[in-house]
């Protein structure tokens, strides 16, 4: 099975209680289960991680680059300002799909810019937790 990392940034561990009108009522555990089950269906060995620490996230991206491991990444707040994360992603050696539960372009102005999008393989946003399913499907079909 092809390994895939599903990496999640700040505050995503609080899914279910954090702004349910924006992010829905499903929990982070629900998200992790959905990703693992989708991975199994697609022949992917999915590992789901979450951190509120930018340095830890950068380390995970380096790990993926060194191992040629595809990534589904919800950078959360790091999306809008983390040039360290952007530079780490630029070193990727396998597909990396940026995902967002909500549609950042339909929200506050400061969320409209992603500093990581230009170095990602692609971006999927606005489909709730299904954004992750779509990203995993894209990775399963990729030959990069």
Secondary structure, 3 states (H helix, E strand, C coil): CEEEEEEECCCHHHCCCCCHHHHCCCCHHHHHHHHHHHHHHHCEEEEEEECCCHHHHHHHHHHHHHHCCEEEEECHHHHHCCHHHHHHHCCCCCCEEEEECCCHHHCCHHHHCCCCHHHCCEEEECCCCHHHHHHHHHHHHCCC
